[in-house]
Amino acid sequence: MDKIKSSQTLDTELCQCIAQDPLAALTAITELRRAIAEREREAVFRALEEHSWREVGEALGVSKQAAFQRFGKEWAVMTMTRLSDSAGKQRIKDRLEG
């Protein structure tokens, strides 16, 4: 529930900022969008340590294909860099099959 309160607080603050200074609000929204995108990317990669692309897609509200299209290339490169060739290929295969 704290997450819901936080998003409601953020929404309220953004509404106030828009009413007072719409250009400042646009700057703040742009900065928030960048930060949220980075945290989302981190969460996807961490989730893939234990979950499938299907599960990640469900959490994002999209298909596993859409999730993979958005994050898959970077994740695969990162996975292959961190693990040996055979272990990396197996991890990629395991996550795609889920």
Biopython code that builds the backbone (N, CA, C, O; Angstrom):
import numpy as np
from Bio.PDB.StructureBuilder import StructureBuilder

atoms = [
    (1, "MET", "N", (0.795, -1.203, 0.000)),
    (1, "MET", "CA", (0.000, 0.000, 0.000)),
    (1, "MET", "C", (0.843, 1.275, 0.000)),
    (1, "MET", "O", (0.391, 2.311, -0.489)),
    (2, "ASP", "N", (2.058, 1.213, 0.541)),
    (2, "ASP", "CA", (2.925, 2.383, 0.522)),
    (2, "ASP", "C", (3.223, 2.819, -0.904)),
    (2, "ASP", "O", (3.362, 4.010, -1.183)),
    (3, "LYS", "N", (3.319, 1.839, -1.811)),
    (3, "LYS", "CA", (3.581, 2.173, -3.208)),
    (3, "LYS", "C", (2.431, 2.985, -3.785)),
    (3, "LYS", "O", (2.647, 3.927, -4.548)),
    (4, "ILE", "N", (1.209, 2.617, -3.416)),
    (4, "ILE", "CA", (0.043, 3.343, -3.915)),
    (4, "ILE", "C", (0.038, 4.754, -3.349)),
    (4, "ILE", "O", (-0.220, 5.712, -4.078)),
    (5, "LYS", "N", (0.317, 4.894, -2.063)),
    (5, "LYS", "CA", (0.365, 6.222, -1.459)),
    (5, "LYS", "C", (1.444, 7.074, -2.105)),
    (5, "LYS", "O", (1.240, 8.268, -2.325)),
    (6, "SER", "N", (2.581, 6.481, -2.409)),
    (6, "SER", "CA", (3.669, 7.221, -3.034)),
    (6, "SER", "C", (3.268, 7.714, -4.414)),
    (6, "SER", "O", (3.554, 8.857, -4.770)),
    (7, "SER", "N", (2.610, 6.868, -5.194)),
    (7, "SER", "CA", (2.198, 7.298, -6.528)),
    (7, "SER", "C", (1.108, 8.360, -6.448)),
    (7, "SER", "O", (1.069, 9.275, -7.270)),
    (8, "GLN", "N", (0.222, 8.242, -5.457)),
    (8, "GLN", "CA", (-0.806, 9.267, -5.280)),
    (8, "GLN", "C", (-0.178, 10.591, -4.850)),
    (8, "GLN", "O", (-0.595, 11.654, -5.308)),
    (9, "THR", "N", (0.818, 10.530, -3.976)),
    (9, "THR", "CA", (1.521, 11.743, -3.537)),
    (9, "THR", "C", (2.228, 12.385, -4.720)),
    (9, "THR", "O", (2.152, 13.600, -4.907)),
    (10, "LEU", "N", (2.913, 11.580, -5.518)),
    (10, "LEU", "CA", (3.597, 12.100, -6.694)),
    (10, "LEU", "C", (2.603, 12.753, -7.647)),
    (10, "LEU", "O", (2.857, 13.843, -8.159)),
    (11, "ASP", "N", (1.484, 12.099, -7.885)),
    (11, "ASP", "CA", (0.464, 12.653, -8.769)),
    (11, "ASP", "C", (-0.042, 13.995, -8.251)),
    (11, "ASP", "O", (-0.190, 14.947, -9.018)),
    (12, "THR", "N", (-0.306, 14.067, -6.954)),
    (12, "THR", "CA", (-0.778, 15.318, -6.350)),
    (12, "THR", "C", (0.258, 16.426, -6.521)),
    (12, "THR", "O", (-0.077, 17.552, -6.889)),
    (13, "GLU", "N", (1.526, 16.091, -6.249)),
    (13, "GLU", "CA", (2.587, 17.089, -6.383)),
    (13, "GLU", "C", (2.750, 17.546, -7.833)),
    (13, "GLU", "O", (2.961, 18.731, -8.091)),
    (14, "LEU", "N", (2.654, 16.618, -8.770)),
    (14, "LEU", "CA", (2.747, 16.997, -10.177)),
    (14, "LEU", "C", (1.586, 17.892, -10.596)),
    (14, "LEU", "O", (1.779, 18.855, -11.338)),
    (15, "CYS", "N", (0.397, 17.581, -10.131)),
    (15, "CYS", "CA", (-0.770, 18.423, -10.445)),
    (15, "CYS", "C", (-0.571, 19.844, -9.913)),
    (15, "CYS", "O", (-0.892, 20.820, -10.591)),
    (16, "GLN", "N", (-0.044, 19.946, -8.707)),
    (16, "GLN", "CA", (0.225, 21.265, -8.126)),
    (16, "GLN", "C", (1.292, 22.003, -8.931)),
    (16, "GLN", "O", (1.173, 23.201, -9.190)),
    (17, "CYS", "N", (2.327, 21.278, -9.317)),
    (17, "CYS", "CA", (3.410, 21.880, -10.101)),
    (17, "CYS", "C", (2.891, 22.358, -11.459)),
    (17, "CYS", "O", (3.264, 23.437, -11.921)),
    (18, "ILE", "N", (2.047, 21.571, -12.089)),
    (18, "ILE", "CA", (1.463, 21.961, -13.378)),
    (18, "ILE", "C", (0.654, 23.242, -13.228)),
    (18, "ILE", "O", (0.736, 24.145, -14.061)),
    (19, "ALA", "N", (-0.123, 23.309, -12.164)),
    (19, "ALA", "CA", (-0.954, 24.501, -11.937)),
    (19, "ALA", "C", (-0.092, 25.737, -11.697)),
    (19, "ALA", "O", (-0.445, 26.828, -12.145)),
    (20, "GLN", "N", (1.032, 25.581, -10.997)),
    (20, "GLN", "CA", (1.888, 26.718, -10.654)),
    (20, "GLN", "C", (2.847, 27.096, -11.784)),
    (20, "GLN", "O", (3.029, 28.278, -12.075)),
    (21, "ASP", "N", (3.449, 26.110, -12.410)),
    (21, "ASP", "CA", (4.469, 26.369, -13.434)),
    (21, "ASP", "C", (4.547, 25.176, -14.385)),
    (21, "ASP", "O", (5.312, 24.240, -14.150)),
    (22, "PRO", "N", (3.757, 25.211, -15.454)),
    (22, "PRO", "CA", (3.704, 24.056, -16.360)),
    (22, "PRO", "C", (5.044, 23.697, -16.994)),
    (22, "PRO", "O", (5.313, 22.517, -17.220)),
    (23, "LEU", "N", (5.889, 24.685, -17.287)),
    (23, "LEU", "CA", (7.186, 24.375, -17.882)),
    (23, "LEU", "C", (8.093, 23.650, -16.881)),
    (23, "LEU", "O", (8.803, 22.716, -17.253)),
    (24, "ALA", "N", (8.071, 24.070, -15.636)),
    (24, "ALA", "CA", (8.835, 23.378, -14.592)),
    (24, "ALA", "C", (8.293, 21.963, -14.414)),
    (24, "ALA", "O", (9.056, 21.025, -14.181)),
    (25, "ALA", "N", (6.987, 21.813, -14.524)),
    (25, "ALA", "CA", (6.372, 20.493, -14.414)),
    (25, "ALA", "C", (6.850, 19.588, -15.544)),
    (25, "ALA", "O", (7.132, 18.412, -15.316)),
    (26, "LEU", "N", (6.946, 20.124, -16.762)),
    (26, "LEU", "CA", (7.428, 19.320, -17.884)),
    (26, "LEU", "C", (8.871, 18.868, -17.664)),
    (26, "LEU", "O", (9.223, 17.729, -17.971)),
    (27, "THR", "N", (9.695, 19.756, -17.136)),
    (27, "THR", "CA", (11.082, 19.391, -16.830)),
    (27, "THR", "C", (11.119, 18.282, -15.786)),
    (27, "THR", "O", (11.859, 17.310, -15.935)),
    (28, "ALA", "N", (10.331, 18.422, -14.741)),
    (28, "ALA", "CA", (10.284, 17.413, -13.674)),
    (28, "ALA", "C", (9.770, 16.076, -14.214)),
    (28, "ALA", "O", (10.308, 15.021, -13.877)),
    (29, "ILE", "N", (8.752, 16.118, -15.033)),
    (29, "ILE", "CA", (8.187, 14.891, -15.603)),
    (29, "ILE", "C", (9.207, 14.197, -16.489)),
    (29, "ILE", "O", (9.314, 12.970, -16.460)),
    (30, "THR", "N", (9.954, 14.953, -17.270)),
    (30, "THR", "CA", (10.990, 14.377, -18.131)),
    (30, "THR", "C", (12.072, 13.705, -17.300)),
    (30, "THR", "O", (12.515, 12.606, -17.634)),
    (31, "GLU", "N", (12.502, 14.352, -16.224)),
    (31, "GLU", "CA", (13.509, 13.761, -15.337)),
    (31, "GLU", "C", (12.980, 12.495, -14.671)),
    (31, "GLU", "O", (13.701, 11.504, -14.559)),
    (32, "LEU", "N", (11.736, 12.525, -14.232)),
    (32, "LEU", "CA", (11.124, 11.344, -13.619)),
    (32, "LEU", "C", (11.012, 10.198, -14.617)),
    (32, "LEU", "O", (11.263, 9.043, -14.275)),
    (33, "ARG", "N", (10.638, 10.518, -15.838)),
    (33, "ARG", "CA", (10.500, 9.493, -16.875)),
    (33, "ARG", "C", (11.833, 8.779, -17.094)),
    (33, "ARG", "O", (11.874, 7.554, -17.218)),
    (34, "ARG", "N", (12.923, 9.551, -17.142)),
    (34, "ARG", "CA", (14.252, 8.945, -17.319)),
    (34, "ARG", "C", (14.601, 8.039, -16.139)),
    (34, "ARG", "O", (15.073, 6.918, -16.328)),
    (35, "ALA", "N", (14.367, 8.527, -14.932)),
    (35, "ALA", "CA", (14.685, 7.739, -13.730)),
    (35, "ALA", "C", (13.835, 6.469, -13.667)),
    (35, "ALA", "O", (14.341, 5.399, -13.331)),
    (36, "ILE", "N", (12.571, 6.583, -13.983)),
    (36, "ILE", "CA", (11.676, 5.426, -13.957)),
    (36, "ILE", "C", (12.094, 4.401, -15.009)),
    (36, "ILE", "O", (12.076, 3.200, -14.741)),
    (37, "ALA", "N", (12.468, 4.861, -16.198)),
    (37, "ALA", "CA", (12.905, 3.934, -17.248)),
    (37, "ALA", "C", (14.150, 3.167, -16.810)),
    (37, "ALA", "O", (14.264, 1.968, -17.066)),
    (38, "GLU", "N", (15.073, 3.846, -16.158)),
    (38, "GLU", "CA", (16.289, 3.175, -15.683)),
    (38, "GLU", "C", (15.967, 2.160, -14.582)),
    (38, "GLU", "O", (16.497, 1.050, -14.592)),
    (39, "ARG", "N", (15.112, 2.530, -13.646)),
    (39, "ARG", "CA", (14.722, 1.583, -12.587)),
    (39, "ARG", "C", (13.956, 0.409, -13.160)),
    (39, "ARG", "O", (14.113, -0.719, -12.694)),
    (40, "GLU", "N", (13.121, 0.660, -14.175)),
    (40, "GLU", "CA", (12.372, -0.422, -14.811)),
    (40, "GLU", "C", (13.338, -1.408, -15.468)),
    (40, "GLU", "O", (13.176, -2.621, -15.331)),
    (41, "ARG", "N", (14.330, -0.899, -16.172)),
    (41, "ARG", "CA", (15.343, -1.737, -16.809)),
    (41, "ARG", "C", (16.061, -2.583, -15.760)),
    (41, "ARG", "O", (16.231, -3.788, -15.947)),
    (42, "GLU", "N", (16.476, -1.972, -14.677)),
    (42, "GLU", "CA", (17.146, -2.705, -13.606)),
    (42, "GLU", "C", (16.242, -3.792, -13.029)),
    (42, "GLU", "O", (16.693, -4.909, -12.777)),
    (43, "ALA", "N", (14.974, -3.466, -12.823)),
    (43, "ALA", "CA", (14.027, -4.436, -12.262)),
    (43, "ALA", "C", (13.820, -5.604, -13.216)),
    (43, "ALA", "O", (13.742, -6.752, -12.778)),
    (44, "VAL", "N", (13.729, -5.327, -14.516)),
    (44, "VAL", "CA", (13.572, -6.398, -15.502)),
    (44, "VAL", "C", (14.765, -7.343, -15.442)),
    (44, "VAL", "O", (14.594, -8.561, -15.388)),
    (45, "PHE", "N", (15.972, -6.785, -15.452)),
    (45, "PHE", "CA", (17.172, -7.622, -15.452)),
    (45, "PHE", "C", (17.290, -8.422, -14.157)),
    (45, "PHE", "O", (17.695, -9.584, -14.178)),
    (46, "ARG", "N", (16.941, -7.807, -13.045)),
    (46, "ARG", "CA", (16.974, -8.556, -11.770)),
    (46, "ARG", "C", (15.913, -9.646, -11.751)),
    (46, "ARG", "O", (16.169, -10.756, -11.284)),
    (47, "ALA", "N", (14.719, -9.335, -12.258)),
    (47, "ALA", "CA", (13.642, -10.328, -12.291)),
    (47, "ALA", "C", (14.038, -11.532, -13.140)),
    (47, "ALA", "O", (13.683, -12.666, -12.819)),
    (48, "LEU", "N", (14.771, -11.285, -14.222)),
    (48, "LEU", "CA", (15.166, -12.376, -15.112)),
    (48, "LEU", "C", (16.197, -13.311, -14.500)),
    (48, "LEU", "O", (16.501, -14.356, -15.075)),
    (49, "GLU", "N", (16.734, -12.954, -13.353)),
    (49, "GLU", "CA", (17.633, -13.869, -12.654)),
    (49, "GLU", "C", (16.866, -15.085, -12.138)),
    (49, "GLU", "O", (17.445, -16.154, -11.945)),
    (50, "GLU", "N", (15.550, -14.915, -11.915)),
    (50, "GLU", "CA", (14.744, -16.003, -11.362)),
    (50, "GLU", "C", (13.438, -16.264, -12.106)),
    (50, "GLU", "O", (12.775, -17.271, -11.856)),
    (51, "HIS", "N", (13.065, -15.377, -13.007)),
    (51, "HIS", "CA", (11.757, -15.487, -13.652)),
    (51, "HIS", "C", (11.898, -15.512, -15.168)),
    (51, "HIS", "O", (12.931, -15.132, -15.720)),
    (52, "SER", "N", (10.841, -15.965, -15.823)),
    (52, "SER", "CA", (10.830, -16.075, -17.281)),
    (52, "SER", "C", (10.388, -14.758, -17.922)),
    (52, "SER", "O", (9.874, -13.859, -17.257)),
    (53, "TRP", "N", (10.605, -14.679, -19.220)),
    (53, "TRP", "CA", (10.128, -13.506, -19.965)),
    (53, "TRP", "C", (8.604, -13.412, -19.895)),
    (53, "TRP", "O", (8.052, -12.312, -19.888)),
    (54, "ARG", "N", (7.927, -14.549, -19.845)),
    (54, "ARG", "CA", (6.457, -14.525, -19.715)),
    (54, "ARG", "C", (6.064, -13.822, -18.428)),
    (54, "ARG", "O", (5.182, -12.963, -18.429)),
    (55, "GLU", "N", (6.717, -14.186, -17.325)),
    (55, "GLU", "CA", (6.403, -13.565, -16.031)),
    (55, "GLU", "C", (6.760, -12.084, -16.023)),
    (55, "GLU", "O", (6.017, -11.262, -15.488)),
    (56, "VAL", "N", (7.890, -11.753, -16.614)),
    (56, "VAL", "CA", (8.291, -10.341, -16.685)),
    (56, "VAL", "C", (7.281, -9.563, -17.525)),
    (56, "VAL", "O", (6.866, -8.466, -17.150)),
    (57, "GLY", "N", (6.892, -10.133, -18.657)),
    (57, "GLY", "CA", (5.892, -9.475, -19.505)),
    (57, "GLY", "C", (4.584, -9.252, -18.765)),
    (57, "GLY", "O", (3.981, -8.183, -18.862)),
    (58, "GLU", "N", (4.146, -10.272, -18.020)),
    (58, "GLU", "CA", (2.910, -10.122, -17.238)),
    (58, "GLU", "C", (3.031, -8.989, -16.229)),
    (58, "GLU", "O", (2.104, -8.195, -16.067)),
    (59, "ALA", "N", (4.179, -8.911, -15.545)),
    (59, "ALA", "CA", (4.382, -7.852, -14.554)),
    (59, "ALA", "C", (4.379, -6.463, -15.206)),
    (59, "ALA", "O", (3.954, -5.481, -14.598)),
    (60, "LEU", "N", (4.859, -6.400, -16.454)),
    (60, "LEU", "CA", (4.881, -5.133, -17.187)),
    (60, "LEU", "C", (3.549, -4.832, -17.871)),
    (60, "LEU", "O", (3.325, -3.718, -18.344)),
    (61, "GLY", "N", (2.671, -5.829, -17.921)),
    (61, "GLY", "CA", (1.383, -5.649, -18.589)),
    (61, "GLY", "C", (1.461, -5.792, -20.099)),
    (61, "GLY", "O", (0.636, -5.245, -20.832)),
    (62, "VAL", "N", (2.483, -6.549, -20.564)),
    (62, "VAL", "CA", (2.656, -6.781, -22.001)),
    (62, "VAL", "C", (2.937, -8.265, -22.224)),
    (62, "VAL", "O", (3.086, -9.027, -21.268)),
    (63, "SER", "N", (3.006, -8.663, -23.478)),
    (63, "SER", "CA", (3.349, -10.051, -23.795)),
    (63, "SER", "C", (4.827, -10.296, -23.541)),
    (63, "SER", "O", (5.610, -9.354, -23.423)),
    (64, "LYS", "N", (5.204, -11.564, -23.458)),
    (64, "LYS", "CA", (6.629, -11.879, -23.288)),
    (64, "LYS", "C", (7.412, -11.410, -24.512)),
    (64, "LYS", "O", (8.566, -10.998, -24.393)),
    (65, "GLN", "N", (6.785, -11.473, -25.689)),
    (65, "GLN", "CA", (7.446, -11.013, -26.900)),
    (65, "GLN", "C", (7.726, -9.514, -26.845)),
    (65, "GLN", "O", (8.804, -9.061, -27.230)),
    (66, "ALA", "N", (6.752, -8.756, -26.365)),
    (66, "ALA", "CA", (6.935, -7.302, -26.269)),
    (66, "ALA", "C", (8.017, -6.960, -25.246)),
    (66, "ALA", "O", (8.836, -6.070, -25.473)),
    (67, "ALA", "N", (8.015, -7.668, -24.128)),
    (67, "ALA", "CA", (9.042, -7.439, -23.105)),
    (67, "ALA", "C", (10.419, -7.773, -23.662)),
    (67, "ALA", "O", (11.375, -7.022, -23.467)),
    (68, "PHE", "N", (10.517, -8.907, -24.359)),
    (68, "PHE", "CA", (11.804, -9.307, -24.924)),
    (68, "PHE", "C", (12.251, -8.335, -26.007)),
    (68, "PHE", "O", (13.434, -8.008, -26.095)),
    (69, "GLN", "N", (11.326, -7.876, -26.824)),
    (69, "GLN", "CA", (11.677, -6.927, -27.883)),
    (69, "GLN", "C", (12.255, -5.648, -27.284)),
    (69, "GLN", "O", (13.190, -5.066, -27.832)),
    (70, "ARG", "N", (11.700, -5.222, -26.172)),
    (70, "ARG", "CA", (12.134, -3.975, -25.543)),
    (70, "ARG", "C", (13.463, -4.119, -24.789)),
    (70, "ARG", "O", (14.311, -3.229, -24.861)),
    (71, "PHE", "N", (13.648, -5.227, -24.072)),
    (71, "PHE", "CA", (14.801, -5.381, -23.195)),
    (71, "PHE", "C", (15.734, -6.536, -23.567)),
    (71, "PHE", "O", (16.836, -6.636, -23.029)),
    (72, "GLY", "N", (15.305, -7.401, -24.474)),
    (72, "GLY", "CA", (15.994, -8.658, -24.711)),
    (72, "GLY", "C", (17.406, -8.561, -25.241)),
    (72, "GLY", "O", (18.285, -9.277, -24.762)),
    (73, "LYS", "N", (17.654, -7.707, -26.206)),
    (73, "LYS", "CA", (18.983, -7.639, -26.800)),
    (73, "LYS", "C", (20.015, -7.235, -25.751)),
    (73, "LYS", "O", (21.055, -7.880, -25.620)),
    (74, "GLU", "N", (19.732, -6.182, -25.014)),
    (74, "GLU", "CA", (20.665, -5.724, -23.990)),
    (74, "GLU", "C", (20.855, -6.790, -22.908)),
    (74, "GLU", "O", (21.974, -7.028, -22.452)),
    (75, "TRP", "N", (19.748, -7.431, -22.500)),
    (75, "TRP", "CA", (19.830, -8.482, -21.481)),
    (75, "TRP", "C", (20.682, -9.653, -21.970)),
    (75, "TRP", "O", (21.504, -10.175, -21.218)),
    (76, "ALA", "N", (20.491, -10.070, -23.231)),
    (76, "ALA", "CA", (21.249, -11.201, -23.769)),
    (76, "ALA", "C", (22.742, -10.880, -23.830)),
    (76, "ALA", "O", (23.573, -11.715, -23.473)),
    (77, "VAL", "N", (23.078, -9.694, -24.272)),
    (77, "VAL", "CA", (24.488, -9.284, -24.325)),
    (77, "VAL", "C", (25.078, -9.267, -22.922)),
    (77, "VAL", "O", (26.184, -9.761, -22.702)),
    (78, "MET", "N", (24.341, -8.701, -21.978)),
    (78, "MET", "CA", (24.813, -8.638, -20.597)),
    (78, "MET", "C", (24.974, -10.048, -20.014)),
    (78, "MET", "O", (25.946, -10.320, -19.309)),
    (79, "THR", "N", (24.039, -10.927, -20.301)),
    (79, "THR", "CA", (24.086, -12.298, -19.799)),
    (79, "THR", "C", (25.286, -13.045, -20.370)),
    (79, "THR", "O", (25.982, -13.753, -19.642)),
    (80, "MET", "N", (25.527, -12.893, -21.648)),
    (80, "MET", "CA", (26.655, -13.570, -22.277)),
    (80, "MET", "C", (27.986, -13.016, -21.775)),
    (80, "MET", "O", (28.973, -13.750, -21.712)),
    (81, "THR", "N", (28.026, -11.745, -21.421)),
    (81, "THR", "CA", (29.242, -11.131, -20.889)),
    (81, "THR", "C", (29.541, -11.647, -19.488)),
    (81, "THR", "O", (30.697, -11.898, -19.146)),
    (82, "ARG", "N", (28.496, -11.804, -18.679)),
    (82, "ARG", "CA", (28.670, -12.230, -17.283)),
    (82, "ARG", "C", (28.955, -13.713, -17.147)),
    (82, "ARG", "O", (29.684, -14.116, -16.241)),
    (83, "LEU", "N", (28.401, -14.530, -18.022)),
    (83, "LEU", "CA", (28.512, -15.981, -17.895)),
    (83, "LEU", "C", (29.358, -16.552, -19.030)),
    (83, "LEU", "O", (29.571, -15.890, -20.047)),
    (84, "SER", "N", (29.832, -17.764, -18.854)),
    (84, "SER", "CA", (30.537, -18.443, -19.941)),
    (84, "SER", "C", (29.573, -18.665, -21.096)),
    (84, "SER", "O", (28.359, -18.564, -20.923)),
    (85, "ASP", "N", (30.106, -18.965, -22.261)),
    (85, "ASP", "CA", (29.256, -19.166, -23.439)),
    (85, "ASP", "C", (28.149, -20.180, -23.199)),
    (85, "ASP", "O", (26.981, -19.899, -23.470)),
    (86, "SER", "N", (28.505, -21.357, -22.693)),
    (86, "SER", "CA", (27.494, -22.402, -22.523)),
    (86, "SER", "C", (26.489, -22.032, -21.431)),
    (86, "SER", "O", (25.290, -22.262, -21.591)),
    (87, "ALA", "N", (26.967, -21.461, -20.326)),
    (87, "ALA", "CA", (26.052, -21.063, -19.247)),
    (87, "ALA", "C", (25.160, -19.913, -19.698)),
    (87, "ALA", "O", (23.974, -19.881, -19.372)),
    (88, "GLY", "N", (25.723, -18.975, -20.442)),
    (88, "GLY", "CA", (24.927, -17.849, -20.949)),
    (88, "GLY", "C", (23.855, -18.303, -21.903)),
    (88, "GLY", "O", (22.708, -17.865, -21.817)),
    (89, "LYS", "N", (24.226, -19.188, -22.819)),
    (89, "LYS", "CA", (23.245, -19.714, -23.777)),
    (89, "LYS", "C", (22.142, -20.482, -23.058)),
    (89, "LYS", "O", (20.970, -20.369, -23.416)),
    (90, "GLN", "N", (22.512, -21.263, -22.045)),
    (90, "GLN", "CA", (21.514, -22.016, -21.281)),
    (90, "GLN", "C", (20.582, -21.075, -20.531)),
    (90, "GLN", "O", (19.372, -21.298, -20.511)),
    (91, "ARG", "N", (21.127, -20.015, -19.907)),
    (91, "ARG", "CA", (20.291, -19.039, -19.176)),
    (91, "ARG", "C", (19.309, -18.387, -20.128)),
    (91, "ARG", "O", (18.130, -18.249, -19.804)),
    (92, "ILE", "N", (19.784, -17.981, -21.305)),
    (92, "ILE", "CA", (18.911, -17.337, -22.284)),
    (92, "ILE", "C", (17.810, -18.312, -22.705)),
    (92, "ILE", "O", (16.637, -17.941, -22.760)),
    (93, "LYS", "N", (18.181, -19.539, -22.997)),
    (93, "LYS", "CA", (17.196, -20.565, -23.399)),
    (93, "LYS", "C", (16.167, -20.798, -22.293)),
    (93, "LYS", "O", (14.968, -20.855, -22.562)),
    (94, "ASP", "N", (16.632, -20.932, -21.055)),
    (94, "ASP", "CA", (15.725, -21.175, -19.922)),
    (94, "ASP", "C", (14.717, -20.037, -19.767)),
    (94, "ASP", "O", (13.532, -20.284, -19.543)),
    (95, "ARG", "N", (15.174, -18.814, -19.885)),
    (95, "ARG", "CA", (14.273, -17.669, -19.679)),
    (95, "ARG", "C", (13.277, -17.532, -20.830)),
    (95, "ARG", "O", (12.147, -17.089, -20.627)),
    (96, "LEU", "N", (13.692, -17.905, -22.020)),
    (96, "LEU", "CA", (12.780, -17.811, -23.171)),
    (96, "LEU", "C", (11.716, -18.896, -23.159)),
    (96, "LEU", "O", (10.624, -18.704, -23.694)),
    (97, "GLU", "N", (12.027, -20.027, -22.556)),
    (97, "GLU", "CA", (11.068, -21.135, -22.550)),
    (97, "GLU", "C", (9.961, -20.949, -21.533)),
    (97, "GLU", "O", (8.888, -21.534, -21.675)),
    (98, "GLY", "N", (10.203, -20.147, -20.516)),
    (98, "GLY", "CA", (9.228, -19.996, -19.414)),
    (98, "GLY", "C", (7.942, -19.370, -19.797)),
    (98, "GLY", "O", (7.063, -19.199, -18.952)),
]
sb = StructureBuilder()
sb.init_structure("model")
sb.init_model(0)
sb.init_chain("A")
sb.init_seg("    ")
for serial, (resi, resn, name, xyz) in enumerate(atoms, 1):
    if name == "N":
        sb.init_residue(resn, " ", resi, " ")
    sb.init_atom(name, np.array(xyz, "f"), 0.0, 1.0, " ", f" {name:<3s}", serial, name[0])
structure = sb.get_structure()
